[in-house]
Amino acid sequence: MIHPVAVIGAGPFGLSTAAHLRARRIPVRVFGEPMVSWRDHMPAGMLLKSTPAASNIDAPQRGHKLVDYCDAAGIPRLVTDEDIIPVETFVAYGEWFQQKLVPELERVRVVSVDRRGDGRGFELKLDSGEAFTARAVVVATGLSGLAHLPPELAGAASDGPSPTGPVSHSAQHHDLSRFSGKELLVVGAGQSALETAALAAEAGARVRVVSRGHGRVAFGAPPWGQPRLRPESPFGRAWSLWALSYYPHPYRYLPAEARHYLVRRVLGPLGAWWLRERFEGSVGVREVARIVRAGAIDGRPLLSVRTHEGRTEELSADHVIAATGYRMDIAAMDFLGHELRTELVVSRGTPRLGAGYRASVPGLYFTGLPSAASYGPVMRFVCGTEFASPRLARHLAAAHR
């Protein structure tokens, strides 16, 4: 039996896509643990930087927004830009969304996807041992496997980043209380770095943030401080944010250099307005021109840095957390067969997508972070489901009638 569609991933983009496909009465099998990245790879006590308006998982029918979950759960409504969302609430919202709209979710892992020999569809294998064929595959695996460790930090993490080694990635920490009484360096200047540092300090660690480059640690303006004569977007008031949020259609026609630059720089490193009070006075900041290299002596990490004055200094601690974000690399998606990956047209490790989020291999689609280089920075955020999911479902329905 050939199944019409398989969706790999059960985070916001996977669940939203599956809900739209089901609404079109397209049989779909959906695989993964619901909201696993948000539940297991974000620190306990984390608060979302995004506003409630930017945190809705798009559904094909009314009644499935964050505020609807709040009403159903009997908790205070999260509606205004001043309402801050605990990560635990957002995870519960995603699980509620899944139970209502994607009840047939299969909590198993897809271990391989390969093209069929005749080119008609794909062969998938699950960790349960089952193998089956699907006409189309939607990859919605979110941040899984894409944590980025800069090369200059790799010298202190020869076996890769690890919570028990000298250097780890922020995605590897759910409970920061393990650093109580320890000296900690957090590399980065974005929300992940600043909130990780604040949470670790509140848990009893002595924390310094190492901010690279010429940008200073900064925090966004509060809702009441936003400019008034600019259009609203899920990310604040600005013409550029408004255009990228609501009109991503032409983005894929921009030159590759411009597309990749905008994905990196738009909505770049910036702490949430509400974090400033908790951060300042609790966390030290060391701004450096760059990190030259990292090493470890007796298991204790040592960073060699170049200052803005041109001097070389060494920073040491009990542990280094690299809050250095995520980087799309098709090679990291090892569940995609080697031949399938080599057939894909990619740009800087990212699949080049056409209309409807279709990859160059017929029947293969990508949504969420892997689609950002084709459809813009909004695809890095939950609110990108509003644009992506209905269009992907519509294109897939037309292509596979």
C-alpha positions as CSV (number, residue, x, y, z in Angstrom):
1,M,0.0,0.0,0.0
2,I,1.3,3.5,-0.9
3,H,0.4,6.2,1.6
4,P,-0.3,9.7,0.1
5,V,1.8,11.8,2.6
6,A,4.2,11.3,5.5
7,V,5.0,14.3,7.8
8,I,8.3,13.9,9.8
9,G,8.2,16.0,12.9
10,A,5.6,17.0,15.5
11,G,6.6,20.5,16.5
12,P,4.6,23.6,15.5
13,F,5.3,23.3,11.8
14,G,4.7,19.6,11.5
15,L,1.5,19.7,13.5
16,S,0.2,22.7,11.6
17,T,1.0,21.1,8.2
18,A,-0.7,17.9,9.2
19,A,-3.8,19.7,10.4
20,H,-4.2,21.5,7.1
21,L,-3.7,18.2,5.2
22,R,-6.3,16.5,7.3
23,A,-8.7,19.3,6.7
24,R,-8.3,18.7,3.0
25,R,-9.1,15.0,3.6
26,I,-5.6,14.0,2.5
27,P,-4.6,10.8,4.3
28,V,-1.4,11.6,6.2
29,R,0.9,9.7,8.6
30,V,2.7,12.0,11.1
31,F,5.7,10.9,13.1
32,G,7.5,12.2,16.1
33,E,7.2,13.2,19.8
34,P,4.9,16.3,20.1
35,M,6.8,19.5,20.9
36,V,9.9,17.5,21.9
37,S,12.4,20.3,21.2
38,W,10.4,22.8,23.2
39,R,9.9,20.3,26.1
40,D,13.4,18.7,26.3
41,H,15.8,21.2,24.8
42,M,14.7,24.5,26.4
43,P,15.7,25.4,29.9
44,A,13.1,25.0,32.6
45,G,11.6,28.3,33.6
46,M,12.3,29.8,30.2
47,L,9.8,32.5,29.0
48,L,9.1,32.9,25.3
49,K,10.5,36.1,23.6
50,S,7.6,36.1,21.1
51,T,4.3,37.7,21.9
52,P,1.1,35.8,22.1
53,A,0.2,37.0,18.6
54,A,3.4,35.6,17.3
55,S,3.0,32.2,19.1
56,N,-0.2,30.8,17.5
57,I,0.2,27.4,15.6
58,D,-1.9,27.9,12.5
59,A,-4.9,25.7,12.1
60,P,-7.4,25.4,9.2
61,Q,-10.4,26.2,11.5
62,R,-11.1,28.6,14.3
63,G,-10.7,27.8,18.0
64,H,-7.1,26.6,18.1
65,K,-5.0,29.7,19.0
66,L,-3.0,30.1,22.2
67,V,-5.9,32.0,23.8
68,D,-8.3,29.2,23.0
69,Y,-6.0,26.8,24.9
70,C,-5.8,29.2,27.8
71,D,-9.6,29.2,28.0
72,A,-9.8,25.4,27.7
73,A,-7.2,24.9,30.4
74,G,-8.7,27.4,32.7
75,I,-5.6,29.6,33.0
76,P,-5.2,33.4,32.6
77,R,-5.5,34.5,29.0
78,L,-2.3,35.4,27.1
79,V,-3.4,38.0,24.6
80,T,-1.5,41.3,24.8
81,D,2.0,42.1,23.9
82,E,2.8,42.5,27.6
83,D,1.7,39.0,28.4
84,I,4.7,36.7,28.7
85,I,4.4,33.0,27.8
86,P,6.1,30.3,30.0
87,V,7.7,27.6,27.9
88,E,5.7,25.0,29.9
89,T,2.5,26.7,28.8
90,F,3.5,26.8,25.2
91,V,4.4,23.0,25.3
92,A,1.0,22.3,26.8
93,Y,-0.6,24.3,24.1
94,G,1.2,22.4,21.4
95,E,0.2,19.1,22.9
96,W,-3.5,20.2,23.2
97,F,-3.3,21.3,19.5
98,Q,-2.0,17.8,18.6
99,Q,-4.7,16.0,20.6
100,K,-7.4,18.0,18.9
101,L,-6.3,18.2,15.3
102,V,-3.6,15.4,14.8
103,P,-4.9,12.6,17.1
104,E,-3.4,9.9,15.0
105,L,0.2,11.1,15.6
106,E,2.6,8.1,15.7
107,R,5.3,8.5,18.4
108,V,8.0,6.7,16.5
109,R,11.1,7.9,14.8
110,V,11.8,7.9,11.0
111,V,15.2,6.4,10.6
112,S,15.5,6.6,6.8
113,V,13.9,8.1,3.7
114,D,15.0,7.0,0.3
115,R,13.6,7.5,-3.2
116,R,11.9,4.4,-4.7
117,G,13.8,2.8,-7.6
118,D,11.1,3.8,-10.1
119,G,11.2,7.4,-8.8
120,R,7.6,7.3,-7.8
121,G,7.5,8.2,-4.1
122,F,9.7,7.3,-1.2
123,E,10.6,4.3,1.0
124,L,10.5,5.1,4.7
125,K,11.7,3.0,7.6
126,L,10.7,3.5,11.2
127,D,12.6,2.6,14.4
128,S,9.7,0.3,15.1
129,G,10.9,-1.9,12.2
130,E,8.1,-0.9,9.9
131,A,8.8,0.0,6.3
132,F,6.3,1.7,4.0
133,T,6.0,3.8,0.9
134,A,4.7,7.4,0.6
135,R,4.0,9.5,-2.5
136,A,5.2,12.7,-0.7
137,V,7.3,13.5,2.4
138,V,7.2,16.7,4.4
139,V,10.3,17.3,6.5
140,A,9.3,19.4,9.6
141,T,12.0,18.3,12.0
142,G,12.6,21.8,13.5
143,L,15.9,22.4,15.3
144,S,16.6,18.7,15.7
145,G,20.3,18.0,14.9
146,L,21.0,21.6,13.8
147,A,22.7,23.1,16.9
148,H,25.7,25.1,15.8
149,L,29.1,25.0,17.6
150,P,31.5,27.5,16.0
151,P,34.9,26.0,14.9
152,E,36.8,28.2,17.4
153,L,35.1,26.4,20.3
154,A,35.6,22.9,18.9
155,G,39.1,22.6,20.4
156,A,37.6,22.3,23.8
157,A,35.0,19.8,22.6
158,S,36.9,17.2,20.6
159,D,34.0,14.7,21.0
160,G,31.4,17.3,20.3
161,P,29.5,19.5,22.8
162,S,28.4,17.7,26.0
163,P,26.8,18.8,29.2
164,T,29.4,16.7,31.1
165,G,32.4,18.0,29.1
166,P,34.1,21.4,29.0
167,V,31.8,22.9,26.4
168,S,28.1,22.3,25.7
169,H,25.4,23.8,23.5
170,S,22.4,25.7,25.1
171,A,20.1,23.1,23.5
172,Q,21.6,20.4,25.8
173,H,20.4,22.0,29.0
174,H,16.9,21.6,30.5
175,D,17.9,22.0,34.2
176,L,20.4,24.7,34.9
177,S,20.5,24.2,38.6
178,R,23.4,21.7,38.0
179,F,25.6,24.8,37.7
180,S,24.8,26.1,41.2
181,G,28.1,27.3,42.8
182,K,29.9,26.9,39.5
183,E,31.6,29.5,37.3
184,L,30.0,29.6,33.9
185,L,30.8,31.3,30.6
186,V,27.9,31.7,28.1
187,V,29.0,32.6,24.6
188,G,26.5,34.6,22.6
189,A,24.4,37.8,22.7
190,G,20.9,36.7,21.6
191,Q,17.9,35.8,23.7
192,S,19.0,32.2,24.2
193,A,22.4,33.4,25.6
194,L,21.0,36.1,27.8
195,E,18.1,34.1,29.2
196,T,20.3,31.0,29.8
197,A,22.7,33.3,31.7
198,A,20.0,34.8,33.8
199,L,18.4,31.5,34.6
200,A,21.8,30.0,35.6
201,A,22.6,33.0,37.8
202,E,19.2,32.7,39.5
203,A,20.0,29.0,40.1
204,G,23.2,30.0,41.9
205,A,25.9,30.0,39.2
206,R,28.5,32.8,38.7
207,V,27.9,33.8,35.1
208,R,29.6,35.9,32.5
209,V,28.3,36.3,29.0
210,V,31.0,36.5,26.3
211,S,29.7,38.7,23.5
212,R,31.6,38.5,20.2
213,G,31.9,41.1,17.5
214,H,31.2,44.8,17.7
215,G,27.5,44.4,18.8
216,R,26.8,45.1,22.4
217,V,24.4,43.1,24.5
218,A,21.1,44.8,23.9
219,F,17.4,44.5,24.8
220,G,14.4,45.3,22.7
221,A,12.0,48.1,23.4
222,P,8.9,47.3,25.5
223,P,5.5,47.3,23.8
224,W,4.7,50.8,25.0
225,G,8.0,52.0,23.5
226,Q,7.4,50.8,19.9
227,P,7.3,53.5,17.2
228,R,3.7,54.5,16.5
229,L,3.9,55.5,12.8
230,R,5.0,52.1,11.5
231,P,2.9,49.0,10.7
232,E,2.5,46.3,13.3
233,S,4.0,42.9,12.8
234,P,4.4,39.9,15.1
235,F,7.9,41.1,15.9
236,G,7.4,44.8,16.4
237,R,6.6,47.9,14.5
238,A,8.8,48.3,11.4
239,W,8.2,48.3,7.6
240,S,10.8,45.6,7.0
241,L,9.3,43.3,9.7
242,W,5.8,43.9,8.3
243,A,6.9,43.0,4.8
244,L,8.9,39.9,5.8
245,S,6.0,38.7,8.0
246,Y,3.1,39.1,5.7
247,Y,4.6,39.0,2.2
248,P,7.3,36.3,2.0
249,H,6.1,35.3,-1.5
250,P,8.8,37.1,-3.5
251,Y,11.6,36.3,-1.0
252,R,12.8,33.3,-2.9
253,Y,13.5,35.4,-6.0
254,L,16.1,37.5,-4.3
255,P,19.8,36.8,-5.0
256,A,21.2,34.0,-2.8
257,E,23.6,36.4,-1.0
258,A,20.7,38.7,0.0
259,R,18.5,35.8,1.1
260,H,21.1,34.2,3.4
261,Y,22.2,37.6,4.7
262,L,18.6,38.6,5.7
263,V,18.0,35.2,7.4
264,R,21.1,35.8,9.5
265,R,20.6,39.5,10.3
266,V,16.9,40.3,10.5
267,L,15.6,39.7,14.0
268,G,19.2,39.0,15.1
269,P,20.8,38.9,18.6
270,L,18.6,40.9,20.9
271,G,17.3,40.2,24.4
272,A,13.6,40.5,25.3
273,W,12.5,43.8,26.9
274,W,11.4,42.0,30.1
275,L,14.7,40.2,30.6
276,R,16.8,43.3,31.1
277,E,15.9,43.8,34.8
278,R,16.7,40.1,35.6
279,F,20.0,40.2,33.6
280,E,21.7,43.4,34.6
281,G,23.4,43.2,38.0
282,S,23.2,39.4,38.0
283,V,25.3,38.5,35.0
284,G,28.7,39.9,34.0
285,V,29.4,40.7,30.3
286,R,32.8,40.5,28.5
287,E,32.6,42.0,25.0
288,V,35.4,40.7,22.8
289,A,36.3,41.2,19.1
290,R,36.4,37.5,18.6
291,I,37.2,34.1,20.2
292,V,40.5,32.9,18.8
293,R,40.4,29.3,20.1
294,A,39.2,27.2,23.0
295,G,41.0,24.5,24.9
296,A,40.7,22.6,28.2
297,I,43.2,22.0,31.0
298,D,42.2,19.1,33.4
299,G,38.7,19.3,32.0
300,R,38.4,23.0,32.7
301,P,37.7,25.1,29.5
302,L,40.0,28.0,28.6
303,L,39.0,30.6,26.0
304,S,41.6,32.7,24.2
305,V,40.0,35.9,23.0
306,R,41.0,39.0,21.1
307,T,39.9,42.2,22.7
308,H,38.7,45.3,20.8
309,E,42.0,46.9,21.8
310,G,43.9,44.2,20.0
311,R,45.1,42.3,23.1
312,T,44.9,38.6,23.6
313,E,43.4,37.4,26.9
314,E,42.3,34.1,28.4
315,L,39.0,33.4,30.1
316,S,38.4,30.3,32.2
317,A,35.5,28.8,34.0
318,D,34.1,25.5,35.2
319,H,32.0,25.2,32.0
320,V,31.2,27.0,28.7
321,I,27.7,27.0,27.2
322,A,27.7,27.9,23.5
323,A,24.4,29.7,23.0
324,T,25.3,30.1,19.3
325,G,22.1,29.2,17.6
326,Y,21.2,26.7,14.9
327,R,22.5,26.3,11.4
328,M,20.7,24.5,8.6
329,D,22.8,21.8,7.0
330,I,21.2,19.2,4.9
331,A,24.1,16.9,5.7
332,A,22.9,16.8,9.4
333,M,19.6,15.3,8.3
334,D,21.1,11.8,8.2
335,F,17.7,10.2,8.0
336,L,17.5,11.4,4.4
337,G,19.3,8.8,2.3
338,H,22.7,9.8,0.8
339,E,21.5,9.6,-2.8
340,L,18.4,11.6,-1.9
341,R,20.6,14.3,-0.3
342,T,22.9,14.5,-3.3
343,E,20.0,14.9,-5.6
344,L,18.7,18.0,-3.8
345,V,19.6,21.4,-5.1
346,V,21.0,23.3,-2.1
347,S,22.4,26.7,-1.3
348,R,24.9,26.8,1.6
349,G,23.6,23.6,2.9
350,T,19.9,24.6,2.7
351,P,17.4,23.1,0.2
352,R,16.4,25.5,-2.5
353,L,12.6,25.5,-2.4
354,G,10.1,26.4,-5.1
355,A,6.4,27.2,-4.9
356,G,4.5,25.4,-2.1
357,Y,7.7,24.6,-0.3
358,R,8.6,22.0,-2.8
359,A,12.2,20.8,-3.0
360,S,14.0,20.0,-6.3
361,V,13.2,16.3,-5.8
362,P,9.5,15.8,-6.8
363,G,7.3,14.9,-3.8
364,L,9.8,16.2,-1.1
365,Y,8.8,19.3,0.9
366,F,10.5,21.2,3.7
367,T,8.9,23.6,6.2
368,G,10.1,25.6,9.2
369,L,13.8,26.5,9.6
370,P,15.0,24.7,6.5
371,S,12.6,26.9,4.4
372,A,13.9,30.2,5.9
373,A,16.5,30.7,3.1
374,S,13.7,30.5,0.5
375,Y,10.9,32.2,2.3
376,G,12.5,34.5,4.8
377,P,13.3,34.9,8.5
378,V,9.7,34.5,9.6
379,M,10.1,30.8,8.9
380,R,12.3,30.6,12.0
381,F,9.3,31.4,14.2
382,V,6.0,29.8,15.1
383,C,4.0,32.5,13.4
384,G,5.5,31.4,10.1
385,T,3.1,28.5,10.2
386,E,0.3,31.0,9.1
387,F,2.0,31.5,5.8
388,A,3.7,28.1,5.2
389,S,1.1,25.5,6.2
390,P,-1.9,26.4,4.0
391,R,0.3,27.0,1.0
392,L,2.2,23.7,1.4
393,A,-1.0,21.8,1.9
394,R,-2.7,23.4,-1.1
395,H,0.3,22.7,-3.4
396,L,0.6,19.1,-2.2
397,A,-3.1,18.5,-2.7
398,A,-3.0,19.8,-6.2
399,A,0.2,17.8,-7.1
400,H,-1.0,14.5,-5.7
401,R,-4.7,14.3,-6.8
